[in-house]
Amino acid sequence: MAVRRVVPNVRSEGVEDAEDNRVFYGLLGFEEVMNHGWIMTLAPPGTPAAQISFMTADQAAPVTPDLSVEVDDVDTAYATVRASGAEIVYPLTDEEWGVRRFFVRDPGGRVVNVLSHR
C-alpha cells in the first residue's frame, strides 16, 4: 500500500468562509479543484497532489475528519488498521461521489479519513 497524498481538512463556517479562503489561497497559487458545497478543495495547477480542503461538516459521516490520507489500496489499509485494534469511527464505505473510504482515530484523538478514488 502506498500513500498518494495527505490533505488537511480545515473547518469552515460556510459558503462565505469558503469564498474568502478561495480568494486568499488563490494569492498563493491555489485553484478550486472540487466543490460539493460542504467541502471545497484547492490545489496549485502544477502540483495537484498538494491540496487543502475546507469543510463545514462531512455530509455522509458521523464526524468531520481532521485530515485525509489517499492510499492506492484502501481495502488493505482498512484490514491493517482493523487488525491493529485502532478505533474505526466510520466503516469502509463506497461514497456516491467516487471514493471508497473509512475513518480511524489516531493516538492523539484526531479523525483520519483514509480513502481511494474508485
Short mmCIF file of the C-alpha atoms (twelve columns), coordinates in Angstrom:
data_MODEL
# 
_entry.id   MODEL 
# 
loop_
_atom_site.group_PDB 
_atom_site.id 
_atom_site.type_symbol 
_atom_site.label_atom_id 
_atom_site.label_alt_id 
_atom_site.label_comp_id 
_atom_site.label_asym_id 
_atom_site.label_seq_id 
_atom_site.Cartn_x 
_atom_site.Cartn_y 
_atom_site.Cartn_z 
_atom_site.pdbx_PDB_model_num 
ATOM 1   C CA . MET A 1   0.000   0.000  0.000   1 
ATOM 2   C CA . ALA A 2   1.322   3.445  -0.912  1 
ATOM 3   C CA . VAL A 3   0.239   6.920  0.175   1 
ATOM 4   C CA . ARG A 4   -0.720  9.166  -2.745  1 
ATOM 5   C CA . ARG A 5   -1.356  12.395 -0.821  1 
ATOM 6   C CA . VAL A 6   -2.219  13.856 2.572   1 
ATOM 7   C CA . VAL A 7   -4.754  16.677 2.727   1 
ATOM 8   C CA . PRO A 8   -5.552  18.790 5.794   1 
ATOM 9   C CA . ASN A 9   -9.287  19.305 6.325   1 
ATOM 10  C CA . VAL A 10  -9.762  22.817 7.674   1 
ATOM 11  C CA . ARG A 11  -13.076 23.526 9.383   1 
ATOM 12  C CA . SER A 12  -15.079 26.164 7.548   1 
ATOM 13  C CA . GLU A 13  -18.148 28.059 8.685   1 
ATOM 14  C CA . GLY A 14  -19.919 28.048 5.341   1 
ATOM 15  C CA . VAL A 15  -20.111 29.378 1.801   1 
ATOM 16  C CA . GLU A 16  -18.878 32.892 2.640   1 
ATOM 17  C CA . ASP A 17  -15.906 31.465 4.566   1 
ATOM 18  C CA . ALA A 18  -15.126 29.162 1.636   1 
ATOM 19  C CA . GLU A 19  -15.098 32.105 -0.771  1 
ATOM 20  C CA . ASP A 20  -12.740 34.032 1.500   1 
ATOM 21  C CA . ASN A 21  -10.407 31.023 1.574   1 
ATOM 22  C CA . ARG A 22  -10.609 30.571 -2.202  1 
ATOM 23  C CA . VAL A 23  -9.566  34.200 -2.695  1 
ATOM 24  C CA . PHE A 24  -6.798  34.136 -0.060  1 
ATOM 25  C CA . TYR A 25  -5.224  30.851 -1.156  1 
ATOM 26  C CA . GLY A 26  -5.600  31.983 -4.767  1 
ATOM 27  C CA . LEU A 27  -2.998  34.623 -3.906  1 
ATOM 28  C CA . LEU A 28  -0.634  31.701 -3.193  1 
ATOM 29  C CA . GLY A 29  -1.391  29.944 -6.471  1 
ATOM 30  C CA . PHE A 30  -4.200  27.585 -5.406  1 
ATOM 31  C CA . GLU A 31  -7.285  26.967 -7.561  1 
ATOM 32  C CA . GLU A 32  -10.539 25.191 -6.792  1 
ATOM 33  C CA . VAL A 33  -10.404 21.553 -7.918  1 
ATOM 34  C CA . MET A 34  -13.529 20.258 -6.155  1 
ATOM 35  C CA . ASN A 35  -16.606 21.777 -4.529  1 
ATOM 36  C CA . HIS A 36  -19.551 19.787 -3.157  1 
ATOM 37  C CA . GLY A 37  -20.957 22.698 -1.152  1 
ATOM 38  C CA . TRP A 38  -19.930 21.198 2.202   1 
ATOM 39  C CA . ILE A 39  -16.323 20.568 1.120   1 
ATOM 40  C CA . MET A 40  -14.128 22.621 -1.215  1 
ATOM 41  C CA . THR A 41  -10.626 21.518 -2.211  1 
ATOM 42  C CA . LEU A 42  -7.929  23.804 -3.584  1 
ATOM 43  C CA . ALA A 43  -4.668  22.808 -5.312  1 
ATOM 44  C CA . PRO A 44  -1.959  24.546 -7.325  1 
ATOM 45  C CA . PRO A 45  -2.263  23.646 -11.040 1 
ATOM 46  C CA . GLY A 46  1.325   22.410 -11.336 1 
ATOM 47  C CA . THR A 47  1.206   20.264 -8.192  1 
ATOM 48  C CA . PRO A 48  -2.244  18.659 -7.961  1 
ATOM 49  C CA . ALA A 49  -1.297  16.414 -5.013  1 
ATOM 50  C CA . ALA A 50  -0.593  19.490 -2.823  1 
ATOM 51  C CA . GLN A 51  -4.115  20.170 -1.614  1 
ATOM 52  C CA . ILE A 52  -6.070  21.775 1.196   1 
ATOM 53  C CA . SER A 53  -9.759  21.153 1.869   1 
ATOM 54  C CA . PHE A 54  -12.227 23.424 3.640   1 
ATOM 55  C CA . MET A 55  -15.150 21.548 5.172   1 
ATOM 56  C CA . THR A 56  -18.249 22.716 7.037   1 
ATOM 57  C CA . ALA A 57  -19.178 19.174 8.107   1 
ATOM 58  C CA . ASP A 58  -18.897 15.793 6.437   1 
ATOM 59  C CA . GLN A 59  -22.351 15.244 4.974   1 
ATOM 60  C CA . ALA A 60  -22.088 11.441 4.826   1 
ATOM 61  C CA . ALA A 61  -20.291 10.518 8.033   1 
ATOM 62  C CA . PRO A 62  -20.998 10.933 11.754  1 
ATOM 63  C CA . VAL A 63  -17.937 13.142 12.374  1 
ATOM 64  C CA . THR A 64  -15.810 15.583 10.398  1 
ATOM 65  C CA . PRO A 65  -12.282 14.271 9.796   1 
ATOM 66  C CA . ASP A 66  -9.203  16.303 10.676  1 
ATOM 67  C CA . LEU A 67  -7.204  15.139 7.673   1 
ATOM 68  C CA . SER A 68  -7.470  12.864 4.671   1 
ATOM 69  C CA . VAL A 69  -4.931  10.307 3.503   1 
ATOM 70  C CA . GLU A 70  -5.358  8.950  -0.011  1 
ATOM 71  C CA . VAL A 71  -3.870  5.488  -0.467  1 
ATOM 72  C CA . ASP A 72  -3.617  3.260  -3.511  1 
ATOM 73  C CA . ASP A 73  -5.375  0.314  -1.758  1 
ATOM 74  C CA . VAL A 74  -7.956  1.354  0.830   1 
ATOM 75  C CA . ASP A 75  -9.065  -2.245 1.436   1 
ATOM 76  C CA . THR A 76  -5.557  -3.233 2.554   1 
ATOM 77  C CA . ALA A 77  -5.328  -0.107 4.702   1 
ATOM 78  C CA . TYR A 78  -8.664  -0.940 6.331   1 
ATOM 79  C CA . ALA A 79  -7.639  -4.528 7.081   1 
ATOM 80  C CA . THR A 80  -4.306  -3.358 8.528   1 
ATOM 81  C CA . VAL A 81  -5.891  -0.699 10.732  1 
ATOM 82  C CA . ARG A 82  -8.647  -3.042 11.979  1 
ATOM 83  C CA . ALA A 83  -6.079  -5.728 12.817  1 
ATOM 84  C CA . SER A 84  -4.149  -3.166 14.884  1 
ATOM 85  C CA . GLY A 85  -7.150  -2.568 17.135  1 
ATOM 86  C CA . ALA A 86  -7.388  1.144  16.285  1 
ATOM 87  C CA . GLU A 87  -10.840 2.695  16.656  1 
ATOM 88  C CA . ILE A 88  -12.799 2.690  13.392  1 
ATOM 89  C CA . VAL A 89  -15.002 5.786  13.537  1 
ATOM 90  C CA . TYR A 90  -16.750 5.259  10.170  1 
ATOM 91  C CA . PRO A 91  -16.713 1.877  8.393   1 
ATOM 92  C CA . LEU A 92  -15.347 1.197  4.926   1 
ATOM 93  C CA . THR A 93  -17.919 2.750  2.590   1 
ATOM 94  C CA . ASP A 94  -18.329 3.426  -1.143  1 
ATOM 95  C CA . GLU A 95  -19.451 7.058  -1.367  1 
ATOM 96  C CA . GLU A 96  -21.633 8.318  -4.219  1 
ATOM 97  C CA . TRP A 97  -19.055 10.944 -5.265  1 
ATOM 98  C CA . GLY A 98  -16.472 8.337  -6.263  1 
ATOM 99  C CA . VAL A 99  -14.382 7.469  -3.212  1 
ATOM 100 C CA . ARG A 100 -14.114 4.367  -1.043  1 
ATOM 101 C CA . ARG A 101 -13.163 5.399  2.484   1 
ATOM 102 C CA . PHE A 102 -13.167 4.826  6.213   1 
ATOM 103 C CA . PHE A 103 -12.360 6.960  9.261   1 
ATOM 104 C CA . VAL A 104 -9.989  5.919  12.037  1 
ATOM 105 C CA . ARG A 105 -8.988  7.713  15.239  1 
ATOM 106 C CA . ASP A 106 -5.236  8.289  15.662  1 
ATOM 107 C CA . PRO A 107 -3.485  8.049  19.070  1 
ATOM 108 C CA . GLY A 108 -3.958  11.810 19.610  1 
ATOM 109 C CA . GLY A 109 -7.724  11.616 19.048  1 
ATOM 110 C CA . ARG A 110 -7.710  13.081 15.537  1 
ATOM 111 C CA . VAL A 111 -10.033 11.509 12.988  1 
ATOM 112 C CA . VAL A 112 -8.285  10.421 9.782   1 
ATOM 113 C CA . ASN A 113 -10.260 9.903  6.562   1 
ATOM 114 C CA . VAL A 114 -8.460  7.110  4.645   1 
ATOM 115 C CA . LEU A 115 -9.603  6.870  1.032   1 
ATOM 116 C CA . SER A 116 -9.039  5.716  -2.517  1 
ATOM 117 C CA . HIS A 117 -10.759 7.020  -5.611  1 
ATOM 118 C CA . ARG A 118 -12.861 4.442  -7.460  1 
# 
